[in-house]
Amino acid sequence: MIEEKIARVKKLIEQREAIDAELATLFNVSTAKRGRPRKDSGAAEEGREERSEATQKLQTDILSQSRPS
C-alpha cells in the first residue's frame, strides 16, 4: 500500500518537473529549484550580536566585582 503511494508521488513529481521545464521554455524563464525556503539569517545574526553584547557586559561586571577595591 505505502509502496504504491510512494511510486505515485514519484511519478507525479516527474510529471511536475517536465511541465515546469516546458513552461520555462515557453516563457523563456529559468526554473527555480524546488524545496523549503531558507530561513532569514538576518534575524539570527541580530540575536547573536545581542547575546555577544550581553556576554561582554556580564564579563565586565564580573571582572569589576572580582577586583579588590
C-alpha positions as CSV (number, residue, x, y, z in Angstrom):
1,M,0.0,0.0,0.0
2,I,2.6,2.6,1.1
3,E,4.9,1.5,-1.8
4,E,2.2,2.2,-4.3
5,K,1.7,5.7,-2.8
6,I,5.4,6.4,-2.9
7,A,5.6,5.3,-6.6
8,R,2.6,7.5,-7.4
9,V,4.2,10.5,-5.7
10,K,7.5,10.0,-7.6
11,K,5.6,9.8,-10.9
12,L,3.7,13.0,-10.1
13,I,6.9,14.8,-9.2
14,E,8.5,13.7,-12.5
15,Q,5.4,15.0,-14.4
16,R,5.6,18.3,-12.5
17,E,9.2,18.7,-13.4
18,A,8.5,18.0,-17.0
19,I,5.6,20.5,-17.0
20,D,7.8,23.1,-15.3
21,A,10.6,22.7,-17.8
22,E,8.2,23.0,-20.7
23,L,6.6,26.1,-19.3
24,A,10.0,27.6,-18.7
25,T,10.9,27.0,-22.3
26,L,7.6,28.6,-23.5
27,F,8.1,31.7,-21.4
28,N,11.9,31.9,-21.6
29,V,12.4,31.8,-17.8
30,S,14.7,29.7,-15.6
31,T,13.1,27.2,-13.3
32,A,13.9,27.7,-9.6
33,K,14.9,24.7,-7.6
34,R,12.0,23.4,-5.5
35,G,12.5,23.0,-1.8
36,R,11.9,24.5,1.5
37,P,12.5,28.3,1.7
38,R,15.6,29.2,3.6
39,K,15.3,30.9,7.0
40,D,16.2,34.6,7.2
41,S,19.7,34.7,8.5
42,G,19.4,38.4,9.4
43,A,17.3,37.7,12.5
44,A,19.7,35.0,13.7
45,E,22.7,37.3,13.2
46,E,21.0,40.1,15.2
47,G,20.3,37.6,18.0
48,R,24.0,36.6,18.0
49,E,25.1,40.2,18.3
50,E,22.7,40.9,21.2
51,R,23.9,37.8,23.0
52,S,27.5,38.8,22.4
53,E,26.9,42.3,23.8
54,A,25.2,40.8,26.8
55,T,28.0,38.4,27.4
56,Q,30.6,41.2,27.2
57,K,28.7,43.3,29.7
58,L,28.3,40.3,32.1
59,Q,32.1,39.6,31.8
60,T,32.9,43.3,32.5
61,D,30.6,43.3,35.5
62,I,32.1,40.1,36.9
63,L,35.6,41.4,36.4
64,S,34.9,44.7,38.1
65,Q,33.3,42.9,41.1
66,S,36.2,40.5,41.5
67,R,38.9,43.2,41.6
68,P,39.9,44.3,45.1
69,S,38.9,47.9,45.9
